Amino acid sequence: MTKPSPEFFDRVVVASGSRADEVLYVGDRLDNDVLPAQAAGMRTAFLRRGPWGHVHAERGEAGRADLRLDTLDDLVRALP
Protein backbone atom coordinates (compact mmCIF):
# COMPACT_ATOMS: atom_id res chain seq x y z
CA MET A 1 0.00 0.00 0.00
CA THR A 2 1.55 3.26 -1.11
CA LYS A 3 0.56 6.85 -1.66
CA PRO A 4 -1.75 7.98 -3.15
CA SER A 5 -3.96 4.93 -2.55
CA PRO A 6 -6.96 5.55 -0.29
CA GLU A 7 -5.91 2.56 1.83
CA PHE A 8 -2.61 4.27 2.66
CA PHE A 9 -4.39 7.32 4.04
CA ASP A 10 -6.94 5.19 5.88
CA ARG A 11 -4.04 3.44 7.62
CA VAL A 12 -2.53 6.80 8.57
CA VAL A 13 -5.79 7.73 10.28
CA VAL A 14 -6.01 4.39 12.11
CA ALA A 15 -2.36 4.63 13.21
CA SER A 16 -2.94 8.15 14.55
CA GLY A 17 -5.71 6.99 16.87
CA SER A 18 -7.68 10.08 15.90
CA ARG A 19 -10.56 10.89 13.61
CA ALA A 20 -9.58 11.82 10.05
CA ASP A 21 -10.64 15.45 10.55
CA GLU A 22 -8.26 15.71 13.52
CA VAL A 23 -5.22 14.75 11.43
CA LEU A 24 -3.12 17.38 9.65
CA TYR A 25 -1.27 15.71 6.79
CA VAL A 26 1.77 17.64 5.56
CA GLY A 27 3.16 17.08 2.09
CA ASP A 28 4.99 18.69 -0.80
CA ARG A 29 2.94 17.14 -3.61
CA LEU A 30 -0.65 17.70 -4.53
CA ASP A 31 -1.18 14.37 -6.31
CA ASN A 32 0.49 12.15 -3.71
CA ASP A 33 -0.19 14.09 -0.51
CA VAL A 34 -2.66 16.95 -0.32
CA LEU A 35 -5.51 15.85 -2.57
CA PRO A 36 -5.69 12.19 -1.48
CA ALA A 37 -5.38 13.17 2.21
CA GLN A 38 -8.29 15.57 1.76
CA ALA A 39 -10.29 12.82 0.06
CA ALA A 40 -9.68 10.72 3.18
CA GLY A 41 -11.14 13.52 5.32
CA MET A 42 -7.88 14.90 6.73
CA ARG A 43 -6.83 18.51 7.02
CA THR A 44 -3.80 19.29 4.88
CA ALA A 45 -0.74 21.49 4.79
CA PHE A 46 1.04 22.02 1.48
CA LEU A 47 4.78 22.45 1.98
CA ARG A 48 6.50 24.40 -0.78
CA ARG A 49 9.99 22.95 -0.57
CA GLY A 50 12.08 20.74 -2.79
CA PRO A 51 11.52 20.45 -6.52
CA TRP A 52 7.99 19.00 -6.32
CA GLY A 53 6.87 21.58 -3.80
CA HIS A 54 7.91 24.45 -6.02
CA VAL A 55 6.41 22.92 -9.17
CA HIS A 56 3.12 22.08 -7.47
CA ALA A 57 2.91 25.50 -5.77
CA GLU A 58 2.17 27.00 -9.19
CA ARG A 59 -0.99 24.88 -9.60
CA GLY A 60 -4.39 26.20 -8.63
CA GLU A 61 -5.09 23.12 -6.51
CA ALA A 62 -2.37 24.24 -4.06
CA GLY A 63 -4.94 26.71 -2.74
CA ARG A 64 -7.14 23.82 -1.62
CA ALA A 65 -4.76 22.98 1.24
CA ASP A 66 -5.82 24.19 4.68
CA LEU A 67 -2.34 25.63 5.20
CA ARG A 68 0.38 26.68 2.76
CA LEU A 69 3.89 26.58 4.16
CA ASP A 70 7.36 27.50 2.92
CA THR A 71 9.22 25.75 5.75
CA LEU A 72 8.50 23.34 8.56
CA ASP A 73 9.18 26.24 10.92
CA ASP A 74 6.06 27.84 9.39
CA LEU A 75 4.12 24.78 10.51
CA VAL A 76 5.22 25.24 14.11
CA ARG A 77 4.13 28.90 14.00
CA ALA A 78 0.77 28.00 12.38
CA LEU A 79 -0.27 25.47 15.02
CA PRO A 80 -2.09 26.67 18.15
OpenMM code with the backbone's topology and positions (N, CA, C; nanometers):
from openmm import Vec3, app, unit

residues = "MET THR LYS PRO SER PRO GLU PHE PHE ASP ARG VAL VAL VAL ALA SER GLY SER ARG ALA ASP GLU VAL LEU TYR VAL GLY ASP ARG LEU ASP ASN ASP VAL LEU PRO ALA GLN ALA ALA GLY MET ARG THR ALA PHE LEU ARG ARG GLY PRO TRP GLY HIS VAL HIS ALA GLU ARG GLY GLU ALA GLY ARG ALA ASP LEU ARG LEU ASP THR LEU ASP ASP LEU VAL ARG ALA LEU PRO".split()
positions = [
    Vec3(0.0833, -0.1170, 0.0000),
    Vec3(0.0000, 0.0000, 0.0000),
    Vec3(0.0890, 0.1251, 0.0000),
    Vec3(0.0727, 0.2059, -0.1007),
    Vec3(0.1551, 0.3260, -0.1114),
    Vec3(0.0672, 0.4464, -0.1452),
    Vec3(0.1247, 0.5622, -0.1264),
    Vec3(0.0560, 0.6850, -0.1662),
    Vec3(0.0440, 0.6838, -0.3175),
    Vec3(-0.0610, 0.7296, -0.3727),
    Vec3(-0.1755, 0.7981, -0.3153),
    Vec3(-0.2984, 0.7094, -0.2939),
    Vec3(-0.2803, 0.5816, -0.2704),
    Vec3(-0.3959, 0.4925, -0.2548),
    Vec3(-0.4788, 0.5318, -0.1324),
    Vec3(-0.6102, 0.5230, -0.1433),
    Vec3(-0.6958, 0.5554, -0.0285),
    Vec3(-0.6632, 0.4693, 0.0939),
    Vec3(-0.6245, 0.3451, 0.0718),
    Vec3(-0.5909, 0.2563, 0.1833),
    Vec3(-0.4722, 0.3091, 0.2638),
    Vec3(-0.3762, 0.3685, 0.1968),
    Vec3(-0.2609, 0.4267, 0.2662),
    Vec3(-0.3083, 0.5330, 0.3656),
    Vec3(-0.3928, 0.6226, 0.3182),
    Vec3(-0.4392, 0.7322, 0.4039),
    Vec3(-0.5332, 0.6828, 0.5134),
    Vec3(-0.6121, 0.5800, 0.4833),
    Vec3(-0.6944, 0.5186, 0.5878),
    Vec3(-0.6064, 0.4617, 0.6985),
    Vec3(-0.4954, 0.4008, 0.6615),
    Vec3(-0.4039, 0.3440, 0.7616),
    Vec3(-0.3377, 0.4532, 0.8448),
    Vec3(-0.3096, 0.5670, 0.7819),
    Vec3(-0.2530, 0.6801, 0.8566),
    Vec3(-0.3508, 0.7229, 0.9660),
    Vec3(-0.4780, 0.7326, 0.9308),
    Vec3(-0.5788, 0.7725, 1.0278),
    Vec3(-0.5865, 0.6711, 1.1410),
    Vec3(-0.5930, 0.5437, 1.1076),
    Vec3(-0.6011, 0.4395, 1.2106),
    Vec3(-0.4780, 0.4458, 1.3013),
    Vec3(-0.3600, 0.4594, 1.2424),
    Vec3(-0.2358, 0.4635, 1.3209),
    Vec3(-0.2319, 0.5855, 1.4133),
    Vec3(-0.2966, 0.6935, 1.3724),
    Vec3(-0.2945, 0.8151, 1.4548),
    Vec3(-0.3808, 0.8007, 1.5799),
    Vec3(-0.4790, 0.7130, 1.5737),
    Vec3(-0.5707, 0.6992, 1.6867),
    Vec3(-0.6695, 0.8140, 1.6973),
    Vec3(-0.6788, 0.8924, 1.5920),
    Vec3(-0.7679, 1.0084, 1.5896),
    Vec3(-0.8680, 0.9931, 1.4760),
    Vec3(-0.9660, 1.0827, 1.4752),
    Vec3(-1.0560, 1.0890, 1.3605),
    Vec3(-0.9817, 1.1552, 1.2443),
    Vec3(-1.0241, 1.1259, 1.1230),
    Vec3(-0.9577, 1.1822, 1.0049),
    Vec3(-0.9522, 1.3344, 1.0101),
    Vec3(-1.0607, 1.3985, 1.0536),
    Vec3(-1.0638, 1.5447, 1.0547),
    Vec3(-0.9769, 1.6067, 1.1643),
    Vec3(-0.9184, 1.5232, 1.2487),
    Vec3(-0.8264, 1.5712, 1.3524),
    Vec3(-0.6806, 1.5578, 1.3094),
    Vec3(-0.6579, 1.4983, 1.1926),
    Vec3(-0.5221, 1.4753, 1.1429),
    Vec3(-0.4855, 1.5863, 1.0449),
    Vec3(-0.3668, 1.6427, 1.0612),
    Vec3(-0.3121, 1.7385, 0.9651),
    Vec3(-0.2011, 1.6668, 0.8895),
    Vec3(-0.2240, 1.6414, 0.7622),
    Vec3(-0.1270, 1.5707, 0.6793),
    Vec3(-0.0440, 1.6746, 0.6045),
    Vec3(0.0863, 1.6684, 0.6175),
    Vec3(0.1772, 1.7643, 0.5564),
    Vec3(0.2481, 1.6976, 0.4397),
    Vec3(0.2477, 1.7638, 0.3242),
    Vec3(0.3161, 1.7076, 0.2089),
    Vec3(0.3547, 1.8132, 0.1078),
    Vec3(0.4482, 1.7760, 0.0206),
    Vec3(0.4986, 1.8694, -0.0803),
    Vec3(0.4462, 1.8403, -0.2207),
    Vec3(0.3536, 1.7456, -0.2305),
    Vec3(0.2944, 1.7141, -0.3612),
    Vec3(0.1429, 1.7164, -0.3492),
    Vec3(0.0802, 1.7680, -0.4519),
    Vec3(-0.0654, 1.7702, -0.4533),
    Vec3(-0.1209, 1.6321, -0.4844),
    Vec3(-0.0649, 1.5653, -0.5844),
    Vec3(-0.1183, 1.4374, -0.6311),
    Vec3(-0.0953, 1.3229, -0.5337),
    Vec3(0.0142, 1.3242, -0.4619),
    Vec3(0.0495, 1.2147, -0.3707),
    Vec3(0.0153, 1.2439, -0.2252),
    Vec3(-0.0028, 1.3698, -0.1911),
    Vec3(-0.0186, 1.4087, -0.0512),
    Vec3(-0.1498, 1.4829, -0.0243),
    Vec3(-0.1570, 1.6053, -0.0712),
    Vec3(-0.2658, 1.6951, -0.0318),
    Vec3(-0.4028, 1.6457, -0.0776),
    Vec3(-0.4189, 1.6201, -0.2056),
    Vec3(-0.5511, 1.5848, -0.2569),
    Vec3(-0.6007, 1.4498, -0.2051),
    Vec3(-0.5188, 1.3444, -0.2030),
    Vec3(-0.5695, 1.2188, -0.1475),
    Vec3(-0.5933, 1.2246, 0.0039),
    Vec3(-0.5135, 1.3020, 0.0763),
    Vec3(-0.5375, 1.3168, 0.2205),
    Vec3(-0.6702, 1.3877, 0.2443),
    Vec3(-0.6997, 1.4893, 0.1638),
    Vec3(-0.8289, 1.5571, 0.1759),
    Vec3(-0.9430, 1.4622, 0.1432),
    Vec3(-0.9252, 1.3789, 0.0420),
    Vec3(-1.0291, 1.2823, 0.0055),
    Vec3(-1.0550, 1.1844, 0.1196),
    Vec3(-0.9540, 1.1607, 0.2021),
    Vec3(-0.9684, 1.0720, 0.3182),
    Vec3(-1.0257, 1.1455, 0.4386),
    Vec3(-1.0514, 1.2749, 0.4240),
    Vec3(-1.1135, 1.3520, 0.5316),
    Vec3(-1.0167, 1.4249, 0.6228),
    Vec3(-0.8880, 1.4227, 0.5892),
    Vec3(-0.7877, 1.4900, 0.6726),
    Vec3(-0.7756, 1.6376, 0.6366),
    Vec3(-0.7265, 1.7144, 0.7316),
    Vec3(-0.6828, 1.8506, 0.7023),
    Vec3(-0.5453, 1.8389, 0.6384),
    Vec3(-0.5071, 1.9389, 0.5590),
    Vec3(-0.3796, 1.9286, 0.4885),
    Vec3(-0.2983, 2.0565, 0.4961),
    Vec3(-0.1684, 2.0379, 0.4897),
    Vec3(-0.0740, 2.1490, 0.4791),
    Vec3(0.0150, 2.1205, 0.3593),
    Vec3(0.0170, 2.2135, 0.2652),
    Vec3(0.1037, 2.2017, 0.1481),
    Vec3(0.2357, 2.2701, 0.1789),
    Vec3(0.3441, 2.1954, 0.1672),
    Vec3(0.4779, 2.2447, 0.1985),
    Vec3(0.5530, 2.2732, 0.0689),
    Vec3(0.5808, 2.3994, 0.0431),
    Vec3(0.6503, 2.4400, -0.0784),
    Vec3(0.8011, 2.4334, -0.0537),
    Vec3(0.8535, 2.3122, -0.0688),
    Vec3(0.9989, 2.2951, -0.0573),
    Vec3(1.0384, 2.1789, -0.1469),
    Vec3(1.1615, 2.1771, -0.1864),
    Vec3(1.2077, 2.0742, -0.2790),
    Vec3(1.1493, 2.0969, -0.4171),
    Vec3(1.1966, 2.0213, -0.5141),
    Vec3(1.1517, 2.0447, -0.6515),
    Vec3(1.0010, 2.0271, -0.6707),
    Vec3(0.9424, 1.9223, -0.6139),
    Vec3(0.7987, 1.9005, -0.6320),
    Vec3(0.7176, 2.0108, -0.5658),
    Vec3(0.7598, 2.0525, -0.4496),
    Vec3(0.6869, 2.1575, -0.3798),
    Vec3(0.6799, 2.2860, -0.4592),
    Vec3(0.7887, 2.3210, -0.5236),
    Vec3(0.7913, 2.4453, -0.6022),
    Vec3(0.7109, 2.4311, -0.7310),
    Vec3(0.7190, 2.3150, -0.7948),
    Vec3(0.6410, 2.2923, -0.9171),
    Vec3(0.4920, 2.2915, -0.8849),
    Vec3(0.4531, 2.2202, -0.7811),
    Vec3(0.3115, 2.2082, -0.7474),
    Vec3(0.2549, 2.3374, -0.6889),
    Vec3(0.3392, 2.4230, -0.6331),
    Vec3(0.2915, 2.5501, -0.5771),
    Vec3(0.2304, 2.6393, -0.6841),
    Vec3(0.2678, 2.6183, -0.8088),
    Vec3(0.2166, 2.6999, -0.9190),
    Vec3(0.0782, 2.6548, -0.9643),
    Vec3(0.0316, 2.5416, -0.9180),
    Vec3(-0.0985, 2.4878, -0.9600),
    Vec3(-0.2105, 2.5440, -0.8733),
    Vec3(-0.3235, 2.5653, -0.9342),
    Vec3(-0.4387, 2.6204, -0.8627),
    Vec3(-0.4830, 2.5347, -0.7457),
    Vec3(-0.4659, 2.4019, -0.7574),
    Vec3(-0.5092, 2.3122, -0.6508),
    Vec3(-0.4321, 2.3342, -0.5210),
    Vec3(-0.3157, 2.3984, -0.5276),
    Vec3(-0.2375, 2.4239, -0.4064),
    Vec3(-0.3192, 2.5080, -0.3079),
    Vec3(-0.4087, 2.5885, -0.3588),
    Vec3(-0.4936, 2.6711, -0.2738),
    Vec3(-0.5985, 2.5918, -0.1979),
    Vec3(-0.6164, 2.4657, -0.2324),
    Vec3(-0.7142, 2.3823, -0.1615),
    Vec3(-0.6635, 2.3352, -0.0255),
    Vec3(-0.5324, 2.3399, -0.0042),
    Vec3(-0.4761, 2.2977, 0.1243),
    Vec3(-0.5233, 2.3914, 0.2349),
    Vec3(-0.5416, 2.3365, 0.3533),
    Vec3(-0.5820, 2.4187, 0.4677),
    Vec3(-0.4738, 2.5181, 0.5059),
    Vec3(-0.3484, 2.4758, 0.4916),
    Vec3(-0.2337, 2.5628, 0.5201),
    Vec3(-0.1372, 2.5552, 0.4029),
    Vec3(-0.0708, 2.6664, 0.3742),
    Vec3(0.0383, 2.6685, 0.2758),
    Vec3(0.1630, 2.7141, 0.3496),
    Vec3(0.2674, 2.6345, 0.3391),
    Vec3(0.3893, 2.6581, 0.4163),
    Vec3(0.5099, 2.6651, 0.3242),
    Vec3(0.6079, 2.7468, 0.3635),
    Vec3(0.7356, 2.7502, 0.2922),
    Vec3(0.8418, 2.6693, 0.3644),
    Vec3(0.8264, 2.6515, 0.4957),
    Vec3(0.9223, 2.5747, 0.5751),
    Vec3(0.8472, 2.4998, 0.6839),
    Vec3(0.9110, 2.4016, 0.7434),
    Vec3(0.8501, 2.3345, 0.8563),
    Vec3(0.8410, 2.4257, 0.9778),
    Vec3(0.9297, 2.5247, 0.9862),
    Vec3(0.9179, 2.6244, 1.0925),
    Vec3(0.7839, 2.6981, 1.0812),
    Vec3(0.7364, 2.7221, 0.9577),
    Vec3(0.6063, 2.7844, 0.9389),
    Vec3(0.4956, 2.6990, 0.9995),
    Vec3(0.5116, 2.5680, 0.9926),
    Vec3(0.4121, 2.4783, 1.0507),
    Vec3(0.4048, 2.4976, 1.2017),
    Vec3(0.5185, 2.5053, 1.2650),
    Vec3(0.5219, 2.5238, 1.4105),
    Vec3(0.4509, 2.6552, 1.4476),
    Vec3(0.4748, 2.7592, 1.3707),
    Vec3(0.4127, 2.8897, 1.3996),
    Vec3(0.2621, 2.8876, 1.3703),
    Vec3(0.2180, 2.8038, 1.2766),
    Vec3(0.0766, 2.8000, 1.2378),
    Vec3(-0.0099, 2.7202, 1.3354),
    Vec3(0.0506, 2.6310, 1.4108),
    Vec3(-0.0265, 2.5469, 1.5017),
    Vec3(-0.0550, 2.6216, 1.6315),
    Vec3(-0.1742, 2.5967, 1.6895),
    Vec3(-0.2089, 2.6671, 1.8149),
    Vec3(-0.1242, 2.6204, 1.9308),
] * unit.nanometer
topology = app.Topology()
chain = topology.addChain("A")
for resn in residues:
    res = topology.addResidue(resn, chain)
    for name in ("N", "CA", "C"):
        topology.addAtom(name, app.Element.getBySymbol(name[0]), res)
